[in-house]
Amino acid sequence: MIIEQSEPNIHNIEYSGIKFNGRSAELKEFLINCSGFMDIDAQSFEIMIQSISDHLIDDSSDETTMSEIRPQLKFLREINFFLKGLLPPVNDL
């Protein structure tokens, strides 16, 4: 893995032949958005991911309400936006 800084707050990371662009602004926006519906620390992220996994695998039922799964869905959406900012478009690969 090669990590270099091309511009302030932008880190170019190459791993397995794929270049990733890490931008501090995307990370900050991700954390701000997540803080609106959950705690933003390593343990909370791990718990959220485990909760989503457990729910999807074990707890799907007709009794589950949207308010119970809304934080998990928002978290997945924020992960999607964050990763889209880090990864190059498919056409650039």
C-alpha positions in Angstrom: 0.0 0.0 0.0 1.3 3.4 -1.0 0.1 6.6 0.7 1.0 10.0 -0.5 -0.4 13.5 -0.1 -0.9 15.4 -3.4 -2.7 18.5 -2.0 -3.6 19.6 1.5 -6.3 17.4 2.9 -6.2 15.0 0.0 -4.4 11.7 0.4 -3.8 9.4 -2.6 -3.8 5.7 -1.5 -2.9 2.9 -3.9 -3.8 -0.6 -3.0 -3.8 -3.6 -5.2 -3.4 -1.5 -8.3 -6.4 0.8 -7.5 -6.0 4.4 -6.6 -8.2 5.9 -3.8 -8.5 9.6 -3.0 -9.0 10.3 0.7 -10.4 13.8 1.3 -10.7 15.2 4.8 -13.8 17.2 3.8 -15.7 14.0 2.9 -14.7 12.4 6.2 -15.8 15.5 8.2 -19.2 15.6 6.3 -19.7 11.9 7.0 -19.1 12.4 10.7 -21.3 15.4 10.9 -24.2 13.6 9.1 -23.8 10.5 11.2 -23.7 12.6 14.4 -27.3 13.7 13.6 -28.6 10.2 14.4 -25.9 8.3 16.4 -22.8 8.6 18.5 -19.7 8.9 16.3 -17.0 6.7 17.9 -15.4 3.5 16.9 -17.6 1.4 19.2 -20.8 3.0 18.0 -19.8 2.4 14.3 -19.1 -1.2 15.1 -22.3 -1.6 17.0 -24.3 0.0 14.2 -22.7 -2.4 11.6 -23.4 -5.4 13.8 -26.9 -4.2 14.4 -27.6 -3.9 10.7 -26.1 -7.3 10.0 -28.0 -9.0 12.8 -31.2 -7.4 11.8 -30.9 -8.3 8.2 -29.9 -11.9 9.0 -31.9 -12.7 12.1 -34.6 -10.2 12.9 -36.6 -9.6 9.7 -40.2 -9.7 10.6 -43.5 -8.1 9.7 -43.4 -6.4 13.2 -40.3 -4.3 12.5 -41.1 -0.6 12.2 -39.5 1.9 10.0 -38.5 4.0 13.1 -36.5 1.0 14.4 -34.5 0.6 11.2 -34.2 4.3 10.1 -30.8 4.9 11.9 -29.3 1.8 10.2 -30.6 2.8 6.8 -29.2 6.4 7.2 -25.9 5.0 8.3 -25.7 2.8 5.2 -26.6 5.8 3.0 -23.8 7.9 4.6 -21.3 5.0 4.1 -22.4 5.0 0.5 -21.8 8.8 0.0 -18.5 8.5 1.9 -17.2 5.7 -0.2 -18.4 7.3 -3.5 -16.2 10.3 -2.6 -13.2 8.1 -1.9 -13.5 5.8 -4.9 -12.8 6.8 -8.5 -15.7 6.4 -11.0 -16.0 3.0 -12.5 -15.0 4.4 -15.9 -11.6 5.5 -14.4 -10.6 2.0 -13.3 
